[in-house]
Amino acid sequence: MSIFKHAAEILESKVNHFLDNAEDPAETLDLSYEKMIANLQDTKRHLADVVTERISLENQMAQAQKAADKADADARVALGANREDLARAELAQKQSELQKIASLKEAHDTVAAQAQKLTDYESKLQDHIEQFRTQKEVTKSEMAAAQAEVKVSESLTGIGNGMNDAGDAMRRAQDRTRQMEAKAVAMDGLMASGALSDPLDSRSQTEKELDEVRTTSGVDDDLTRLKAEMAKEKGTPGSGAGGA
């Protein structure tokens, strides 16, 4: 396969894919229905033209028959007046009209057959269009229901844009929360180690540690004192039952 043929196939594939995605099936059905209606209108116009031609031929046949009948009657009158020459002329005219009628009838039969075919075609086309219209509406309803079901399913499964965005937002919020918690723990550790200090506290790290030692020592001294006082109170006689 040449590189040009391969490139052409790739291009055709992409174009078909684009058309598949761009095409709206409902609009395509409506367009097909409109084309069928237009075809029906064309058929009606053709049928009207053919029927008009048939009626015109019928009128010409009627006129020719009327002329033939008149020529026959005139021939009788001529014979009654002993004018055989006039009778022959009228009978010749009659034969001419009869030949004209024969030609018109042949054309009329052909046109009448065409009119009947167009009438049958129009009837079948109308039935077909009505069936297509009904099926079109059913199909469009089914497509709309299927699309709605797909959208609901996508939302429930997180495939849809709305739920997918919400899920992403939730994950970002959770990640942000974990990062903030980790940062807080790190900040506490740094402050405890002295790597970070309170900007309002001007003491050095050594002074801070000494103050902490003093605080702890003071707490220990107070605790020892309280224990001693409580023990002394328990050993001193009171005014209870022991002093009665």
Stockholm file with secondary structure:
# STOCKHOLM 1.0

chainA/1-244         MSIFKHAAEILESKVNHFLDNAEDPAETLDLSYEKMIANLQDTKRHLADVVTERISLENQMAQAQKAADKADADARVALGANREDLARAELAQKQSELQKIASLKEAHDTVAAQAQKLTDYESKLQDHIEQFRTQKEVTKSEMAAAQAEVKVSESLTGIGNGMNDAGDAMRRAQDRTRQMEAKAVAMDGLMASGALSDPLDSRSQTEKELDEVRTTSGVDDDLTRLKAEMAKEKGTPGSGAGGA
#=GR chainA/1-244 SS CCHHHHHHHHHHHHHHHHHHHHCCHHHHHHHHHHHHHHHHHHHHHHHHHHHHHHHHHHHHHHHHHHHHHHHHHHHHHHHHTTCHHHHHHHHHHHHHHHHHHHHHHHHHHHHHHHHHHHHHHHHHHHHHHHHHHHHHHHHHHHHHHHHHHHHHHHHHHTCSHHHHHHHHHHHHHHHHHHHHHHHHHHHHHHHHHTSSCCTTCCCCHHHHHHHHHHHHHHHHHHHHHHHHHHHHHHHSCCSSGGGC
#=GC SS_cons         CCHHHHHHHHHHHHHHHHHHHHCCHHHHHHHHHHHHHHHHHHHHHHHHHHHHHHHHHHHHHHHHHHHHHHHHHHHHHHHHTTCHHHHHHHHHHHHHHHHHHHHHHHHHHHHHHHHHHHHHHHHHHHHHHHHHHHHHHHHHHHHHHHHHHHHHHHHHHTCSHHHHHHHHHHHHHHHHHHHHHHHHHHHHHHHHHTSSCCTTCCCCHHHHHHHHHHHHHHHHHHHHHHHHHHHHHHHSCCSSGGGC
//
